[in-house]
Amino acid sequence: MIRIAHISDTHITQDPAFKSYAYDLIVNEVNRSDFDLVIHTGDVTNQGLKEEYEHASYLIRKIEKPLIVLPGNHDARNVGYELFEKYIGPLYGVYERDDLVIIWIDSTIPDLSDGRVGGYKFRWLKEKLEEYSHKKFKIVAAHHHLVPLPDTGRERNVLYNAGDVLDLLLRHEVNLYLCGHKHVPNVYSIEDLVVVNAGCTSCRKTRKGDVNSYNIIKLNGDGRIDVTIRRVTGDEEKKSYKSVKPKLFIPKGKHLLRIVQMSESNVSDRIYFRKRVLENAIRAINEKYKPDLVIHCGDIVDVGIERYYEAAAGYYEKIKAEKMIVPGHNDITYLGYDLFKEYFGEPEIKEFGDFVFIPLLTAQYETPIGVVGRMGQRLLKSLLEEHKEKFTAVVMHHNLIPIPRSRELGFLEDAGNVLKILTEERTELVMTGHGGNAFGVRIERTPIVNAGSVSWELQRDPFGNSFNLIDIYEDMIVAFEIQATWGSRKLLGIWKIKTEVPWKNNG
């Protein structure tokens, strides 16, 4: 077993914002315990100033364990990244021990709070993951968070290329991603990747009245990963994860429901709208796939004008299956807010026996950034609780997780809180449709499937225009991406359904 102390965001400075007693308390506790090493995931200093680095260099030496320290956005201020290497250590590197490798990388952008692992750094990370692919435990550490976090206010400062980084880590079967940045302790599993955010060790700026904390991580010989969030008050939160094996499953239960998921048709008279591709997709849906329900996750038109809506209604009325269409940000531009209701109606909850589909409205006027809002979050939570005896699926436009090949700018500004509600309520399926690229992962026990663009040329998917085919069995959910022109398939994910769910016993 390997024990790691994960600290972050010490924000060492001479002013009262730095809580020296909290720092000393945690460091003394770490020194007295049997930790094998300590990882500090950035914001060692508060402003990246020389006097702060000098003070930090002294305080950091109080830690009597092997130590890895990486830079945060505050450390990179005022050209502080050069001082970091002088007073603290290298900006990136590799630590190797027995069956463990830790790869840490500088995700900062000078003088910005945002992060990025791009260009040469991304290539370097990929090369190192390939070099150490034989290791049983692979840990990647950076300062910036990878997925939206709860209780952080407006979601921002995630890695610009978070989707690409997440995809890279999943492909190389990384066990742990460690980060800090937002002063919120949090733990999620994304497939078999455990994403661990540290709270702040010694900064006065905590969230929602929280206190300073650090994480205790245990890597067990059987592959299990135990994470404990330990606060200076002595309170603890514990989670344990073990990878799922085998990775591929064969459905053994009865087939229950088939869904076709679409997005970003962007019907218009512009050259980017591929009319024949949409017509081909609709024909295949009707004649070959024959779903029980077709879900369109927004941007059904390019802009909200009447002739586009009239054309879109003509296309989608040809679909024979039941439909649910939620608006995207393009749909409610100009007169679109009223036209959407006129042509497609207000999205309403749909029930199919033991299945409940809940539309979540996220689009806002004249901006690609979406929001659910505090009232919307309360409504979502109450609806999920109301239907907890059934299979609950949530349908929305904006993506909750970063999408590969897109620049992540926090498109759903309260994504962290929404994601927390969905995972805590153990929502069985979430469908989104923003970003122009199909992608599917499970966070905790909730599969999240994003649809690419079905008929818009300006999309980001090398597979081309596509829609998703989601089959629900008694024991699992299977999602494929279907190429809209040729019908080729690509697996997005297979996820087991938890064994004890009330809706499975209703029959």
N, C-alpha and C positions, 0 to 999 in steps of 0.2 A: 504493500500500500504506500502511496505517495501523498503527503499532506502539503497543501499549498495555501498560504495566506494571500488573499487578493485585496489590496488596498488601492485607493485612487483619490484623486482630487484633494490633495492635502492643502493646496493653495497657500504655501508658506510665504509669509510677508511680515512686515513689522507692525502693521496696523491691526486693530481688534478683530478684523474679519477672520484672522487665523486663530483657531482655538488650540492653543499649545497644550492645554491640559488633556484634550481629547486625543491629540497626537501621541502624547507621552503614555496615556492609558492604553491605547491600542498597541503601541510599539512594545511596551512592557509585557503586555499579555502575549503578544506574538513571540517575544524572546523567551518567555517562560514555558511556552508550549513546544511540542515536538514537531514543528513544521520543518519540512525538507528545504523549502525555499519560499521566497516572498516575491510577488509580482505587483508592481505599481504601474497602473495603466494611465498615468499622465496627469497633467496639471499639477506638477510638483510645486511650481511657483504660481504667483497670482498675476504678475505682469511681465514676466520674463526679464526683469531688471537684474543688473549685476549684483547689487546688494542682496536681492532675494536669492539668487543662485548661491552666493557665498554662505548665506544663512542655511539654505536648504542642504548644501553640501555637508555642513556640520551635522544637521539634524538627521539626515539620511543615514549617516554612519552610526547612529544609535541602533539601527537594526542589525542584529548579530547573526542573521541567517544569510545564506546565499541569496542575492538580490538581483532582480531584473527590473529596470526602470525605463519606461518609454515616454516620449514627449506628448503633451496635450496642447490644445489650441492656446491656452494661456502661456505656456512655456515658449511658444513660437512668436509671441508678440515682441515688438521692438528688437527684431533680429535675434531673439533669445534662443533660437535653435542652434546658433553657433556657440552660445554660452553653455547650452545644455551639454554639448559634447565635451566642453572643457571642464565643467564642474560635476557632471552627473555620469555621463557615459555615452555609448554609441546610440544613434537614432534608430537603428534597426540591427537585428542580429539573430543568432540561433543558439539555443541552449540545448545540449544533448545529455541524456542520462539514462542508461539502461534501455528500457522500452519506451522512454518518453522523449519527445522533442517539442521544444517551445520555439515558435517563430514569432518574433515581434517586429512591428513595422511602424514607421512614422506616417500617420494619417492626417497630419496638420497641413493647413494652408496658411502661409504667413499673414498675420493680421486679420484673419477671418475666423469665425466660430465654426464654420462648415468644415467638413473633412473630405478627403479623397485618397484612394489608393489606386492611382492611375499611372499610365505610361510605363516607365521602367520599373517602378515599384511593384506594379501588378505582375509584370513579367518575372521579376525576381521572386515574388511570393509563389508564383506558379512553379518556377524551377525548384524552389526549396521543397515544396509539397511533393513534387515528383521524386526528388532526391531522397526524402525521408518517408516515402510511402510505406516502407516496411515496418515502421514503428507502430506499436500497439496503441499508444496514446499520442495523438497529435493535437497540439494546442496552438492557436493563433491568437495573438494579442495586439490590439490597437486601441487608440483612445476613443474614437467615435463609435456610437452605437449603430447596430446593424439593422434592427427592426424597431418600429415605433414603441415608445415606452409610455406607460400610464403616468398620470400626475405630473406632467412636465409642462402644462400650459399648451401653447401652440406648438405643434410638432414641427421641428426644424433641426438643422445642424446634423442630420444623418449624413452618412457618406454619400457624396454625389453619385458614385457608382456602386451603391450598396447592393443592387440587384446582381451585378456581375461578381462582386466579392462573395455574396451568399451562394451563388451558383457554383463558383470555384471551390468553396469550402465543402459544399455538399458532394460535388463530383469526386473530390479527393478524400472523402470520408474523414474529415476533421472531427474530432470528438468535442472540442471546446473552443468557443470564441469568448475571450475576456475583454471587457472594455469598461469605460467609466463615462465621463463627460456630463451627464445630465443630473447627477447627484441623486439618483433614484436607484436603490437596490432592486433588482428584478432578475428572475430566472425563467427562461422559456426553453422548451425543446422544439427544434425545427427538424423534422424527421429524426435522425440520430445525432444531430448537432445540438449541443447544449450551449445556449447563449447566456452568458452571465454578466450582468451589469453590476458594478460596484456603486454603492452610495458614496458620499464624501467622508473622508477620514477625519478631517480637521478644519473644515470650512464652516462658517456661520450660515451659509446659504443652503439650507436644507429645504425640502419640499413638504408642504402640507403639515408643518409642525413636527416633522420627523427629527430624529437625532442622528448623530454620527455613527458610522458602522463600517464593518469590513466583512469579507466573505471567507469562509473556510471551505476548501475544496478537497475532497478525498477521492483519489483514483484507486479503485480496488482491483485486486488481481483477477476477479471474475468479469471485469469490464464495466462494472457498475460505477457511476459517478454520483457522489453525494455532495450537495451544496447546502451550506448553512449560512444564512445572513445573520450576523451577530452584531447587535447594537451595543453601544456603550452602557446602556441601562441593564444589559444582561439578557434582554429578550432575544429570542431566536426564532427564525423561520427555516424549516428544513424541507428539502426536496431531494428525491433520488431518481436516477434515470439509468436504464440499461437498454442497449441497442436491441432492435427487433430483428430476430432471425427466424426463418429465412427471409430474404428480401422480396421474393416473388411468391404470390399466393394464387391458389386456384379456387374460385368461388365454389363453395359446397352447398350454400343455401339457395333458396328460390329467388329467381329474378323478380324484383318488385316494381321497378320504375325506370324509365328511360327519359333522359333530359338532353335536349340540344341547347347548348349555350352559345350565344352570338354576341358580338359587340362591334361598334364602330363601322356600321355600314356606310354612314355619312352620305346618304343619298343626295345627289345634287346634279347640276349640269356641268360641273367642272371636269376636266380631263382626268383628275385623280380618282373619280368615282368609276369603278369597274362594274358597269351594269351587267355584262354577261356573266361575270363571276358570281354576282349575287343571284342572278336567275338560275345559274347552274346549282348553287348551294341550296336554294329553295326546292328545286326539282329533286335533288338527292335526298333532302330531308323528307319530302313527301313520299318518294317512291322507294327509297332504300332503307332509311333509318327508322322512319315511322315512330317518332317519339310520343310519349304521353304528354309532354310539356315542352314548349320552346320558350326559352328565356333570352331576352335581349337586354344586355347590361349597359345600355346607353349609347349616345351619339348615333341615333338612328338617322338623323339628317346632318348635313354639313353646317348649316346655319338655319335659324328658326324663321324661315319665310314660307308663305303658303304653298307656292308651287312645289317646293321640296317636300313639304309634308304630304301634299296630295299624291306625289309620286311614290313616297315611302309607303303610304297607306295602300296604294295599289299593289306594291310588291308583297307586303306582309299579309294582306288579306288572302293571298294564295296559299298560305301555310294552313294545312288542314288541322293540325294539332291545336290544343289549347295553348294560349300565349300569355306571357307576362312580360311587359316592356316597362323598364324604368328609364327616366330621362338622364342623359349625360349633360355635360356643360355646354356642348354645342347645341343641344336641343332647345335650350331655354334662352338663347340669344334672340335679340330683337323681339318679335312677337311670339317666339317659341313657347313661352310659358303658357299662354292661352291656347296656342295651336296644338300643343302636345295633348292637352286635355280634350280638345275638340276632336282630334283624329284618333287618339289611342286611349283616352280616358285616364282617370286618376288611378295610379297603381294601387291595387288592393290585395289583401292577404288571400292566398289561394289554398284550399285544402283538398287533398286527394286521399281520402281515408285517413291513414295514420301519418300522412305527410302534410306539413304546413310550410308554405313558402311566404316569407315576410319581406316585402319590399322596404328598403331603407333609402330615403331620399337624401342625396348628398350634394347635388349640383347647385351652384350659385350663379347669379347674374354676372355675365361678362368676365368670368375668370375661370381658368382651369382648376383652381384650388377649390376643393370641396370641404364641407363641414356637416356634421350631424348635429352638433350643438348639445348643450346640457339637457335641454328638454327632450331632444330626440334620443339621447342616451338613456334617460329615465324611461321613455316609452319603449325603447328596444328591450331594456332589461325586464320590464313588466310583461311584454309580449312573450319573451322567451320563457319566463317563469309560468305564464298562463298556459303555454303549450308544451310544458316540459314532459308531459306523458307521451308526446308524439315526436316523430322525426322532424326536427326544425332545420330549415334552410333559410339563409338570409341572402337577399339579392340586392346588389348596389352597383353603382358605376365606378367610383373611385377605388383604386387598389389600396389594400391594407398593408401589403408587404412589398418590399422593393422588387421591381421587375428588371430582369437582365436587359441590357442594351438600351436602357433609358436613364436619363439624368434624374435622380431622385431629388425632388425639391419640396417634399412634404405635401403632396397633392391633397391628402385629406388631413386637415390641420389638427384634428383631434383623433387621429388614427390610433394613438396609444391607448386612450381610454376606451375606444370602441373595441379594439382588439382584446383588451382585458375583459370586457363584458362578454364577448363572444366565447373566449376560452374558459372563463370561469363558469359560464352557463353550459359549457360543453356542447355548443352548437354543432350539429352533425355535419353541416356543409355550409360554406360561404362562397358565393359566386360574385366576381367583380369583372370589370371590363375596361380598364383604363391603362394606357401605356403602349398599346399596339403590339403586344407580344404575349403569346400563351405561356402560362407558367402555373405549376401546381405544387404546393407543399402542405404538409400538416404541421401546424403549430399546436403544441400540447396534443389534445385529442381532436382538434378541429381542422379538417382539410379546407384549404383555401385555394380556389381555382380561378385563375384570371383568363379571360378570353382575348385572343388577338383580334385583329381587324378582319372582318369577313369580306369586305369589298373596297377598301380604301388603299390606294397605291402608296401613300405615305405612311408605311408601317415599319415595324422594327424586327419582324420575324423572318429569319432566313428560310423557314419552311414555307413562307408565302402567306397569302390570304387564307384564313382558316376559320373553322368553328369547332367547338368542343362537343364530344359525345360522352355523357356521364351515365353510367349504368349503376343502379343501386340494387344490391343483393341483400339477403338477410344477414350476411356476415361480412360484407365489404362494399366499398365504393371503388369503381374503376373509371378513370378519366382518360380519354384519348383526344388528341388534337387531330382534326380531319382537314387535310388540304382541300380548299374550296373548289379548285379546278379539277384535280386529278383523283381526289378521293383517297390519297395515301394517308396512312395512320402513323401517329407518333404517340407513345405512351407518356402521359403526364404524371400519372401516379396511381398506385393501388394502395388503399388504406383499409385496414381492418376496422370494423365497427365494434365498439366496446361490447362485451358479451352480455352485460346486464343493463338493458335499456327497457323502460316500461312499454314503449310502443311495439316492441317485438312480441309482447305477450297479450296484446289487446285482441288478437284474433281468436 
